[in-house]
Amino acid sequence: MIEMHDVWKTYPNGVSALNGINVKIDRGEFVYVVGPSGAGKSTFIKLMYREVRLTKGRILVNGYNLERLKEHKIPLLRRQIGVVFQDFKLLPQLTAAENVAFAMEVIEAPTKKIRQRVNEVMELVGLGDRLNQLPNQLSGGEQQRVAVARAVVNNPAVIIADEPTGNLDPETSWEIMHVFKKINDQGTTIVMATHNKEIVNTMKRRVIAVEGGRIVRDERQGAYGYDD
Ligand SMILES: Nc1ncnc2c1ncn2[C@@H]1O[C@H](COP(=O)(O)OP(=O)(O)OP(=O)(O)O)[C@@H](O)[C@H]1O
């Protein structure tokens, strides 16, 4: 599903964010990426959807070699990857349902299919009764559910989430995690960078720890492993 072979990333300012990453993530896995601030977690996951370009090495995502990928094929790659951010990134002038529908409109899905699928994923995230609210009429947890619905609406093979519970209180964080678990149970691969110790320690999934741009730990049923 996702393979990195000796991947290095140096930013234009000279910061060496990743220093020789080797990893293989299989279809259907649920992977936490942990590590201290500035360790390279965001860089690691941004490489997976080509938000960041590597300096050296090779990355394969669902059969696509990311460095060889022609510009016009990038939408094809992105369709197979759903992304969830810490700050939700919803379009403020669109309703919850319209935010989710937008992700299908850009791939030119038929209108009828959009309506049906939007209802389905809004139910999946537990917001079947909030379709017409604007983001600022929703709580943080509800906004993140909309963002998760938007990420899954095109049936991606993988969801990449960067600190998705970072702005949420503990109870709301757990509600969001249950949504991610449900999506993973349906076969979608999930890669999540997080500082949430309690969630990582309770869920007991694969944990990849990054420090100084290197993978220092990779455990099947791992623990968070840091004090913060
Ligand atoms: N666009 C950029 N330009 C230059 N340096 C960057 C850029 N993005 C990240 N860095 C640097 O790369 C290193 C790794 O950053 P990254 O954001 O990947 O870490 P992180 O583990 O996700 O941190 P955090 O937990 O604080 O989000 C840091 O030294 C950071 O300052």
The ligand as a MOL file (V3000), in Angstrom:
LIG
                    3D

  0  0  0     0  0            999 V3000
M  V30 BEGIN CTAB
M  V30 COUNTS 31 33 0 0 0
M  V30 BEGIN ATOM
M  V30 1 N 8.1680 23.9160 5.0410 0
M  V30 2 C 9.2410 23.8120 5.8130 0
M  V30 3 N 10.3550 24.5250 5.5580 0
M  V30 4 C 11.4490 24.3930 6.3270 0
M  V30 5 N 11.5470 23.5820 7.3900 0
M  V30 6 C 10.4700 22.8590 7.7020 0
M  V30 7 C 9.2540 22.9290 6.9410 0
M  V30 8 N 8.3630 22.0850 7.4970 0
M  V30 9 C 8.9650 21.5170 8.5370 0
M  V30 10 N 10.2370 21.9700 8.6820 0
M  V30 11 C 11.2450 21.5480 9.6750 0
M  V30 12 O 11.4400 20.1590 9.5330 0
M  V30 13 C 11.5640 19.5260 10.7950 0
M  V30 14 C 10.4710 18.4700 10.9390 0
M  V30 15 O 9.1980 19.1350 10.9810 0
M  V30 16 P 7.8010 18.3510 11.0150 0
M  V30 17 O 6.7350 19.3890 10.9160 0
M  V30 18 O 7.8350 17.2710 10.0140 0
M  V30 19 O 7.8470 17.7380 12.4990 0
M  V30 20 P 6.6980 17.1170 13.3950 0
M  V30 21 O 7.2610 15.8940 14.0110 0
M  V30 22 O 5.4690 16.9630 12.5880 0
M  V30 23 O 6.4980 18.2400 14.4950 0
M  V30 24 P 5.1570 18.6070 15.3720 0
M  V30 25 O 4.8990 17.4640 16.2870 0
M  V30 26 O 5.6090 19.8310 16.1220 0
M  V30 27 O 4.0570 18.8750 14.3990 0
M  V30 28 C 11.4780 20.6400 11.8210 0
M  V30 29 O 12.7950 21.0320 12.1400 0
M  V30 30 C 10.7590 21.7490 11.1000 0
M  V30 31 O 11.1300 23.0120 11.5900 0
M  V30 END ATOM
M  V30 BEGIN BOND
M  V30 1 1 1 2
M  V30 2 1 2 3
M  V30 3 2 2 7
M  V30 4 2 3 4
M  V30 5 1 4 5
M  V30 6 2 5 6
M  V30 7 1 6 7
M  V30 8 1 6 10
M  V30 9 1 7 8
M  V30 10 2 8 9
M  V30 11 1 9 10
M  V30 12 1 10 11
M  V30 13 1 11 12
M  V30 14 1 11 30
M  V30 15 1 12 13
M  V30 16 1 13 14
M  V30 17 1 13 28
M  V30 18 1 14 15
M  V30 19 1 15 16
M  V30 20 2 16 17
M  V30 21 1 16 18
M  V30 22 1 16 19
M  V30 23 1 19 20
M  V30 24 2 20 21
M  V30 25 1 20 22
M  V30 26 1 20 23
M  V30 27 1 23 24
M  V30 28 2 24 25
M  V30 29 1 24 26
M  V30 30 1 24 27
M  V30 31 1 28 29
M  V30 32 1 28 30
M  V30 33 1 30 31
M  V30 END BOND
M  V30 END CTAB
M  END
